Amino acid sequence: MGTPQAPLTNGPAAAAILASGFGSLALGLFTTLAQAISPIKDALNFYNPAGPLSGKTTLAVAAWLVAWAVFHKRWESIQVDVAKVFVTTLILIALGLLGTFPAFFEWFGG
């Protein structure tokens, strides 16, 4: 017979999908903030040859990992409405992408 299996849930997969949206949004936000505020641009310079890009990408990856960990913990044993997660993720990715376009972030500073 064997041991009974726990029901499968989609929460962990949904957490990974939604976290990608948060990582994308973070990259767009850091890109725009670095353009708008010089001290933030300087603070994001983690590695001189790469300049502030090193901090933007490092912090965006950190935001992705934190979001993934938080959502995974909250959703590890439940079913999630994947359609809502997918639409939310697409919106977050679109906002993040917008924040990386020069035509957008140049509105905020020189």
N, C-alpha and C positions, 0 to 999 in steps of 0.2 A: 504494500500500500504506500508507504512513505509518509513523510511529514506534510501537513497542509501548507500550501504556498500562500504567501501574502498576496493580496490583489495588486495587480500592476497599476501604477499611477503615472500620470503625465506631468506632475508637478516639477520634478527635476529637469526634464527636457524644456518645459516652459520657462523655467528659471534661467536656463542657459540662453534661450532665445531673447528673453526680455533684457537680460544683462548686456547683450550686444548693443541694444538700443541705448542703454545708459552710457556705455563706453563711447559710442558715437557722439552722443550729445555732449559728453564731457570734452571730447576733442574739439568740437565746434565752439564750445564755451571758452575753453582755454585759449583757443586761437583768437577769438574775438577780444577776450580780456587782455591778452598780450599786446594786441594792436592798440587798444584803447587806453591802457594804463602802463606807462613806462616802468614803474617799480615792479609790476607783475611780470612784464617782459624780462626784466633783469633777473628776477627771482626764478624764472623758468629756465634760465641758462644753466643746466646741470653739467653740460659738457661743452667747452668752448668751440671745438671744431663744428659742432652741430648747432650751436646757439640755442635759442629758446625752444626749438623743435624738440630737443632732448627732454625738456621738462613737460611740454604739452603731451607728448606721446607716453611718457612714463606715468604721468598722472591719469591720463585717459585709460591706460591699461589697469592701473590701480583701481579706478572707479569701476571698471568692468568686473574685476575680480571681487571687489567688495559687494557690488550689486548681485553678482552670481551667488556668492556665499550667503547673503541675506535671504534672497528669494529661495534658494535651494533649501535652506533651513526651515523657512516658513511653509514651503510647499512640498517637502520631501515625501509626504504620505497622503497627498490629496489629489483629486482630479481638478484641473484648472480649465477654464474656458479658453481653449487655444486660439480661437478666432479673435477674442478680445486682446489676448496677449500679442498676437501677430499684428493686429492693427495698431496697437500702442507702440510696438517695436518699430513698425514702419514710420510712424509719426516721429518718434525719437531719432531715428536714423536720418529722416528728412531734415529735421531741425539741426542736427549735428552737421550734416552736409552743408546746409545753408551757412553755418558759422565758419566754414572753411573757405568759402568763396571770397576772393578779394573784393569783388563788387559789394559784398555785404559788410565785411569787417572793416573796410576802409572808411565806411561812414562814421565809425567810432573813433578814429584817430589817424594821425599823419602817417 
